């Protein structure tokens, strides 16, 4: 049984009320007249304004915008959501992070991982169910947000850290081994001293709170572990046997000075934080994308039976790549018809798909990078050849290089400005006027802004190594473009978008 949404259709009347109890949604049917036997009625619910974003994604929102089947519309929504998610995570404190990670661990992670692992053996056809598709998207998104959560965790937890090594691979409850024995207490810890004195020391016997100032190395294997202790008022006890030390009780802590109580609370907060921190790191590790899974998807993507799964992951990784490029203003509004011609968008899609294969595959990464570098150059050269061919023919096929003004039917190409023939700045010329013989296509402008810009942006996402190194100058030279002029032009264009 399905419940439909009335949306903005005035002819549809709500007859179902939904109630959300934070764990599940219940639906209640409201009918003015009882149904006759065999009679059917469409179940219609109204989710109010909170559902508007989903209506737009499905294509029946009030704004009458394109649904998610349109690459540009879907991408703009998703990039906006990713940016909002990043900003939201950057507002987290330690309590927020602990809560969200515990929720993911207890309610989300296991089910997503199990469903996706099981699906790997089930993907045998060219199609993939919507449920499995959503699970894979969820698994990749978990990895994506884990990167931002880890970064925020490092930022907000910096005040809790002792030394870098103590929060590394060591257990949060581990104590420094002394000649094969493990000491009960560690530096900085609060302890209670139970009647310590030394015969040669003129000071009276001491009982009270102290902190571990140092763990003393043993002179022989039979010697008891000893500590140097710090007392309030910059006083110290040296070579105190471990046997006279205990963990302080609440009553003992209540009798110390306010200054010591504040110091104790700060230490306790830090001490409690360490196991929490390591627990959160473990959850973040479980959220991370596994290399073996990536390799399996990449291998399946090379065969028809795994193409559907690869397509799902490719869309996610492509969005991640475009999100990073949009943040740096290196490449903005991808697939927008007013900024990118059809041929440029086609090249971008091809390069993103190959980039996905590069990101997924961990086997022979150097060989894949070398192959990818050759692909970048080949795609650029093929596009350049196509631009020159379309410029000469002046046929309707030049639509592959055309742009469409947002909110209008005007379709145009970019032609050389007769007043500035040597400039990379061009002018708009309608396709109709161009195909009728007017103007000259600005080939250099197309090569720089539509293809070199795209290839250079994608290349910036790859960690190149010696022997397989990308070069902007080599790319420009292979297309017959002045590298300095192209770089300056693109820099000005990107700075204008930043402004």
C-alpha positions as CSV (number, residue, x, y, z in Angstrom):
1,X,0.0,0.0,0.0
2,X,1.3,3.4,-0.9
3,X,0.5,7.0,0.2
4,X,0.8,9.8,-2.3
5,X,1.4,13.5,-1.6
6,X,-1.0,16.2,-2.7
7,X,1.8,18.7,-3.5
8,X,0.4,21.9,-5.1
9,X,-2.4,20.2,-7.1
10,X,-5.6,22.0,-6.1
11,X,-7.7,19.0,-7.4
12,X,-6.2,16.6,-4.9
13,X,-7.7,16.6,-1.4
14,X,-5.9,15.2,1.6
15,X,-7.5,12.2,3.3
16,X,-4.6,10.8,5.3
17,X,-2.9,12.4,8.3
18,X,0.6,11.4,9.3
19,X,2.1,11.4,12.8
20,X,5.8,11.2,13.5
21,X,6.8,9.8,16.9
22,X,10.5,10.1,16.1
23,X,10.9,6.4,15.6
24,X,8.3,5.7,12.9
25,X,5.5,7.4,11.0
26,X,1.8,6.4,11.5
27,X,-0.9,7.2,9.0
28,X,-4.6,7.7,9.7
29,X,-7.3,7.6,7.1
30,X,-10.1,10.1,7.2
31,X,-13.2,9.4,5.2
32,X,-16.5,11.3,5.2
33,X,-18.4,8.2,3.9
34,X,-17.7,4.5,4.5
35,X,-16.3,2.6,1.5
36,X,-18.4,0.1,-0.3
37,X,-17.1,-3.4,-0.8
38,X,-14.6,-3.4,-3.8
39,X,-14.4,0.4,-3.8
40,X,-11.0,2.0,-4.0
41,X,-9.7,5.4,-3.0
42,X,-6.3,7.1,-3.5
43,X,-4.5,7.8,-0.3
44,X,-3.3,11.4,-0.2
45,X,-1.2,13.0,2.5
46,X,0.1,16.6,2.8
47,X,3.6,17.0,4.2
48,X,3.4,20.9,4.3
49,X,6.3,23.1,3.6
50,X,8.9,20.8,5.1
51,X,8.5,18.5,2.1
52,X,9.0,21.2,-0.5
53,X,12.6,20.3,-1.2
54,X,11.6,16.7,-1.9
55,X,8.8,17.9,-4.2
56,X,11.3,19.9,-6.2
57,X,13.6,16.9,-6.5
58,X,10.6,14.9,-7.8
59,X,9.6,17.7,-10.2
60,X,6.3,19.0,-8.8
61,X,7.5,21.8,-6.5
62,X,6.0,25.2,-6.3
63,X,9.0,26.8,-8.0
64,X,8.4,24.5,-11.0
65,X,12.1,23.7,-11.3
66,X,13.6,20.6,-13.0
67,X,13.7,17.4,-11.1
68,X,16.8,15.3,-10.1
69,X,16.8,13.6,-13.5
70,X,18.3,16.8,-14.8
71,X,22.1,16.6,-14.1
72,X,22.5,20.3,-13.5
73,X,19.4,20.6,-11.2
74,X,20.3,17.6,-9.2
75,X,24.0,18.6,-8.9
76,X,23.1,22.1,-7.7
77,X,20.8,20.8,-5.0
78,X,23.4,18.2,-3.8
79,X,26.3,20.7,-3.8
80,X,24.2,23.1,-1.8
81,X,23.3,20.3,0.7
82,X,27.0,19.3,1.0
83,X,28.0,22.9,1.7
84,X,25.3,23.2,4.3
85,X,26.4,19.9,5.9
86,X,30.0,21.0,6.0
87,X,29.0,24.3,7.7
88,X,26.8,22.4,10.2
89,X,29.7,20.0,11.2
90,X,32.0,22.9,11.7
91,X,29.6,24.1,14.4
92,X,29.9,20.9,16.4
93,X,31.5,20.8,19.8
94,X,32.8,17.6,21.5
95,X,29.4,16.6,22.9
96,X,27.8,17.1,19.4
97,X,30.4,14.9,17.8
98,X,30.1,12.2,20.4
99,X,26.3,12.1,20.1
100,X,26.3,12.0,16.3
101,X,28.9,9.3,16.1
102,X,27.2,7.1,18.6
103,X,23.9,7.5,16.7
104,X,25.6,6.5,13.4
105,X,27.3,3.6,15.1
106,X,24.2,2.3,16.9
107,X,21.5,3.1,14.3
108,X,23.1,3.4,10.8
109,X,26.5,2.0,10.2
110,X,26.1,-1.7,10.7
111,X,22.9,-2.0,8.6
112,X,24.5,0.0,5.7
113,X,27.7,-2.0,5.7
114,X,26.0,-5.3,5.8
115,X,23.5,-4.4,3.1
116,X,26.3,-3.2,0.7
117,X,28.6,-6.1,1.4
118,X,25.8,-8.6,0.7
119,X,24.9,-6.7,-2.5
120,X,28.3,-7.2,-4.0
121,X,27.6,-10.9,-4.5
122,X,24.1,-10.1,-5.8
123,X,25.0,-7.6,-8.5
124,X,24.8,-9.7,-11.6
125,X,22.7,-7.8,-14.0
126,X,22.8,-4.4,-15.7
127,X,20.3,-2.9,-13.2
128,X,20.4,-2.3,-9.5
129,X,17.5,-1.8,-7.1
130,X,16.7,1.6,-5.8
131,X,17.1,0.2,-2.2
132,X,20.6,-1.1,-2.9
133,X,21.5,2.1,-4.7
134,X,20.5,4.2,-1.7
135,X,22.5,2.0,0.6
136,X,25.6,2.5,-1.5
137,X,25.1,6.2,-1.6
138,X,24.7,6.2,2.2
139,X,27.9,4.2,2.6
140,X,29.9,6.7,0.5
141,X,28.3,9.6,2.2
142,X,29.3,8.2,5.6
143,X,32.9,8.2,4.4
144,X,32.5,11.7,3.1
145,X,31.1,13.2,6.3
146,X,33.7,11.3,8.4
147,X,36.4,13.4,6.9
148,X,34.8,16.6,8.0
149,X,33.9,15.2,11.4
150,X,37.5,14.0,12.0
151,X,38.7,17.5,11.1
152,X,36.3,19.1,13.5
153,X,37.1,16.6,16.2
154,X,40.8,17.5,15.9
155,X,40.0,21.2,16.2
156,X,37.7,21.0,19.2
157,X,39.7,18.3,21.1
158,X,43.1,20.1,20.8
159,X,42.8,21.4,24.4
160,X,42.4,17.9,25.8
161,X,45.6,16.5,24.3
162,X,48.7,15.8,26.2
163,X,51.4,14.8,23.8
164,X,50.9,13.7,20.2
165,X,52.1,10.2,21.0
166,X,49.6,9.7,23.9
167,X,46.7,10.1,21.5
168,X,48.1,8.0,18.8
169,X,48.0,4.2,18.7
170,X,48.5,3.8,22.5
171,X,45.6,2.6,24.5
172,X,44.0,5.4,26.5
173,X,44.3,3.3,29.7
174,X,47.8,2.1,29.1
175,X,50.6,3.1,31.6
176,X,54.2,3.4,30.9
177,X,56.0,0.0,31.3
178,X,58.9,0.1,33.7
179,X,61.4,-2.8,33.1
180,X,58.6,-5.2,32.2
181,X,56.3,-4.1,34.9
182,X,53.3,-1.8,34.4
183,X,53.0,1.1,36.8
184,X,49.5,1.8,38.2
185,X,49.8,5.6,37.8
186,X,50.9,7.9,35.2
187,X,52.3,11.4,35.0
188,X,49.8,14.1,35.8
189,X,47.4,11.7,37.6
190,X,45.9,12.6,41.0
191,X,46.6,10.1,43.8
192,X,46.1,9.9,47.6
193,X,49.2,9.5,49.7
194,X,48.6,7.2,52.7
195,X,51.0,8.2,55.5
196,X,54.3,8.6,53.6
197,X,57.5,9.5,55.4
198,X,61.2,8.9,55.1
199,X,63.3,8.4,58.2
200,X,66.1,10.7,56.9
201,X,63.5,13.4,56.1
202,X,62.8,16.0,58.8
203,X,59.3,16.6,57.5
204,X,56.4,14.9,59.2
205,X,54.4,12.0,57.7
206,X,52.2,13.2,54.8
207,X,48.7,12.0,54.0
208,X,46.7,13.8,51.3
209,X,46.2,14.5,47.7
210,X,49.2,14.8,45.3
211,X,49.8,14.5,41.5
212,X,52.3,12.3,39.8
213,X,55.3,14.5,38.7
214,X,57.4,11.6,37.4
215,X,57.7,7.9,37.2
216,X,61.1,6.9,38.5
217,X,63.1,4.2,36.7
218,X,63.9,1.1,38.8
219,X,67.5,0.4,39.8
220,X,66.9,-3.3,39.9
221,X,64.1,-5.8,38.9
222,X,63.2,-6.4,42.5
223,X,62.8,-2.8,43.4
224,X,59.3,-1.4,43.9
225,X,58.1,1.2,41.4
226,X,58.5,4.7,42.8
227,X,57.2,8.1,41.9
228,X,58.0,11.8,42.4
229,X,54.9,13.6,43.6
230,X,53.9,17.3,43.4
231,X,52.0,18.9,46.3
232,X,50.1,22.1,46.5
233,X,52.4,25.2,47.0
234,X,55.2,23.9,44.8
235,X,56.3,21.2,47.3
236,X,57.5,17.8,46.3
237,X,57.9,14.2,47.6
238,X,60.6,12.2,46.1
239,X,60.9,8.4,45.6
240,X,57.5,7.5,47.0
241,X,56.6,3.8,46.9
242,X,53.7,2.8,44.8
243,X,52.3,0.8,47.8
244,X,51.3,3.9,49.7
245,X,49.3,5.4,46.8
246,X,45.6,4.9,46.1
247,X,43.0,6.5,43.9
248,X,41.4,9.4,45.7
249,X,37.9,8.9,47.1
250,X,35.1,11.5,46.8
251,X,35.4,12.3,50.5
252,X,39.2,12.8,50.2
253,X,38.6,15.1,47.2
254,X,35.9,17.1,49.0
255,X,38.5,18.1,51.7
256,X,41.1,19.6,49.4
257,X,41.3,23.3,48.5
258,X,39.2,24.9,45.8
259,X,42.3,25.4,43.7
260,X,43.1,21.7,43.9
261,X,39.5,20.8,43.2
262,X,39.5,22.9,40.0
263,X,42.8,21.3,38.9
264,X,41.3,17.8,39.7
265,X,38.2,18.5,37.6
266,X,40.3,19.7,34.6
267,X,42.5,16.6,34.9
268,X,39.4,14.3,35.2
269,X,37.8,15.9,32.2
270,X,40.9,15.3,30.1
271,X,41.3,11.8,31.5
272,X,37.7,10.9,30.7
273,X,38.1,12.4,27.2
274,X,40.9,10.1,26.1
275,X,38.8,6.8,25.9
276,X,35.9,8.8,24.4
277,X,38.3,10.2,21.8
278,X,39.7,6.8,20.9
279,X,36.1,5.4,20.7
280,X,35.1,8.1,18.3
281,X,38.2,7.5,16.2
282,X,37.2,3.9,15.9
283,X,33.8,4.8,14.7
284,X,35.3,7.2,12.2
285,X,37.6,4.4,11.0
286,X,34.5,2.1,10.5
287,X,32.8,4.9,8.5
288,X,35.8,5.2,6.2
289,X,35.7,3.8,2.7
290,X,37.5,0.5,2.4
291,X,40.1,0.1,-0.4
292,X,39.1,-3.5,-1.0
293,X,35.5,-2.4,-1.6
294,X,36.7,0.2,-4.1
295,X,38.8,-2.3,-6.0
296,X,35.8,-4.7,-6.2
297,X,33.5,-2.0,-7.6
298,X,36.2,-0.8,-10.0
299,X,36.6,-4.4,-11.3
300,X,32.9,-4.8,-11.7
301,X,32.7,-1.5,-13.5
302,X,34.8,-2.9,-16.3
303,X,32.1,-5.6,-16.9
304,X,28.5,-5.1,-18.1
305,X,27.2,-6.9,-15.0
306,X,28.7,-4.3,-12.6
307,X,28.1,-1.1,-14.6
308,X,24.9,-0.1,-12.7
309,X,26.8,-0.2,-9.3
310,X,29.7,1.6,-10.7
311,X,27.4,4.3,-12.1
312,X,26.0,4.9,-8.6
313,X,29.4,5.3,-7.0
314,X,30.6,7.3,-10.0
315,X,27.8,9.8,-9.4
316,X,28.8,10.1,-5.7
317,X,32.6,10.5,-6.4
318,X,31.9,12.9,-9.2
319,X,29.8,15.1,-6.8
320,X,32.7,15.0,-4.3
321,X,35.1,16.1,-6.9
322,X,32.9,18.9,-8.2
323,X,32.2,20.0,-4.6
324,X,35.9,20.4,-4.0
325,X,36.4,22.3,-7.3
326,X,33.4,24.6,-6.5
327,X,34.8,25.4,-3.1
328,X,38.1,26.4,-4.6
329,X,36.3,28.3,-7.4
330,X,38.4,26.2,-9.8
331,X,35.3,25.0,-11.7
332,X,31.9,26.4,-11.0
333,X,28.3,25.6,-12.1
334,X,29.2,22.4,-14.0
335,X,26.7,21.4,-16.7
336,X,25.1,24.9,-16.7
337,X,24.1,25.6,-20.3
338,X,24.8,29.3,-19.9
339,X,28.5,28.6,-18.9
340,X,29.4,25.3,-20.4
341,X,28.7,24.1,-23.9
342,X,27.5,20.6,-24.5
343,X,30.8,19.3,-25.8
344,X,32.6,20.6,-22.7
345,X,30.1,19.0,-20.4
346,X,30.5,15.7,-22.3
347,X,34.3,15.9,-21.8
348,X,33.8,16.6,-18.1
349,X,31.6,13.6,-17.7
350,X,34.2,11.3,-19.3
351,X,37.0,12.7,-17.2
352,X,35.0,12.4,-14.0
353,X,34.2,8.7,-14.8
354,X,37.9,7.9,-15.4
355,X,38.7,9.9,-12.2
356,X,36.3,7.6,-10.3
357,X,38.1,4.6,-11.6
358,X,41.4,6.1,-10.5
359,X,40.1,6.9,-7.0
360,X,38.6,3.4,-6.6
361,X,41.5,1.4,-7.8
362,X,44.4,0.8,-5.4
363,X,46.1,-1.8,-7.6
364,X,48.9,-0.4,-9.8
365,X,48.2,3.2,-9.0
366,X,51.2,4.5,-10.9
367,X,50.1,2.7,-14.0
368,X,46.6,4.1,-13.7
369,X,47.9,7.7,-13.2
370,X,50.1,7.4,-16.3
371,X,47.1,6.1,-18.3
372,X,44.9,8.9,-16.8
373,X,47.4,11.5,-17.9
374,X,47.4,10.2,-21.4
375,X,43.6,10.3,-21.3
376,X,43.5,13.9,-20.2
377,X,45.7,14.9,-23.2
378,X,43.8,12.8,-25.6
379,X,40.4,14.1,-24.6
380,X,41.7,17.7,-24.9
381,X,43.1,17.1,-28.3
382,X,40.0,15.4,-29.6
383,X,37.9,18.2,-28.3
384,X,40.2,20.8,-30.0
385,X,39.9,18.9,-33.3
386,X,36.1,18.9,-33.0
387,X,36.0,22.6,-32.3
388,X,38.1,23.4,-35.4
389,X,36.0,21.1,-37.5
390,X,32.7,22.6,-36.4
391,X,34.1,26.1,-36.9
392,X,34.8,25.3,-40.5
393,X,31.6,23.5,-41.4
394,X,29.2,26.2,-40.0
395,X,26.4,23.6,-39.8
396,X,23.7,22.9,-37.1
397,X,26.2,20.5,-35.4
398,X,27.8,23.7,-34.0
399,X,25.1,23.4,-31.4
400,X,27.6,21.2,-29.5
401,X,29.5,24.5,-28.9
402,X,26.4,26.6,-28.1
403,X,25.2,28.2,-24.9
404,X,21.7,29.0,-23.7
405,X,20.8,32.0,-21.7
406,X,19.1,31.2,-18.4
407,X,15.4,31.9,-18.6
408,X,15.4,32.5,-22.3
409,X,15.5,30.6,-25.6
410,X,18.5,32.5,-27.0
411,X,21.2,30.0,-28.2
412,X,24.5,31.4,-29.2
413,X,28.2,30.7,-29.8
414,X,31.2,32.8,-28.9
415,X,32.8,34.5,-31.8
416,X,35.9,36.7,-32.3
417,X,35.4,40.3,-31.4
418,X,36.3,42.2,-34.7
419,X,37.4,45.2,-32.7
420,X,39.8,43.0,-30.6
421,X,40.7,40.1,-32.9
422,X,43.8,39.1,-30.8
423,X,42.0,39.1,-27.5
424,X,40.7,36.1,-25.7
425,X,37.6,38.0,-24.9
426,X,34.8,37.1,-27.4
427,X,31.3,38.2,-28.3
428,X,28.0,36.4,-28.3
429,X,26.7,35.5,-31.8
430,X,23.4,33.6,-32.4
431,X,23.8,30.1,-33.9
432,X,21.5,31.2,-36.8
433,X,23.7,34.1,-37.7
434,X,26.9,32.0,-37.4
435,X,25.5,29.1,-39.6
436,X,24.5,31.7,-42.2
437,X,28.1,32.8,-42.6
438,X,28.4,35.7,-40.2
439,X,31.4,36.0,-37.8
440,X,34.2,33.7,-36.9
441,X,34.2,31.2,-34.1
442,X,36.6,32.1,-31.3
443,X,38.5,28.8,-31.3
444,X,41.1,30.0,-28.8
445,X,38.4,31.1,-26.4
446,X,36.8,27.7,-26.6
447,X,40.0,25.8,-26.1
448,X,40.9,27.8,-23.0
449,X,37.6,28.3,-21.2
450,X,35.8,25.1,-22.2
451,X,38.5,22.4,-22.4
452,X,41.8,23.5,-20.9
453,X,39.9,24.8,-17.9
454,X,38.0,21.5,-17.4
455,X,41.1,19.3,-17.9
456,X,43.2,21.5,-15.6
457,X,40.5,21.4,-12.9
458,X,40.2,17.6,-13.0
459,X,44.1,17.3,-13.0
460,X,44.2,19.4,-9.8
461,X,42.4,16.6,-8.0
462,X,45.1,14.0,-8.7
463,X,48.1,13.3,-6.6
464,X,50.7,13.2,-9.4
465,X,54.0,11.4,-8.9
466,X,57.3,11.6,-10.7
467,X,57.1,10.0,-14.1
468,X,53.4,10.7,-14.4
469,X,53.3,14.5,-13.8
470,X,50.6,16.8,-15.3
471,X,51.8,20.1,-16.8
472,X,49.5,23.0,-17.7
473,X,52.2,24.3,-20.1
474,X,52.4,20.9,-21.9
475,X,48.6,20.8,-22.2
476,X,48.4,24.3,-23.8
477,X,51.3,23.5,-26.1
478,X,49.6,20.3,-27.4
479,X,46.5,22.4,-28.3
480,X,48.4,25.3,-29.8
481,X,47.5,27.8,-27.1
482,X,49.8,30.3,-25.4
483,X,50.1,29.0,-21.8
484,X,50.8,32.3,-20.2
485,X,47.9,34.0,-21.8
486,X,45.6,31.1,-21.0
487,X,46.7,31.0,-17.4
488,X,46.2,34.7,-16.9
489,X,42.8,34.6,-18.6
490,X,41.6,31.7,-16.4
491,X,43.0,33.3,-13.3
492,X,41.0,36.5,-14.0
493,X,37.9,34.6,-14.7
494,X,38.2,32.6,-11.5
495,X,38.9,35.7,-9.4
496,X,35.9,37.4,-10.9
497,X,33.7,34.5,-9.7
498,X,35.3,34.7,-6.3
499,X,34.4,38.4,-6.1
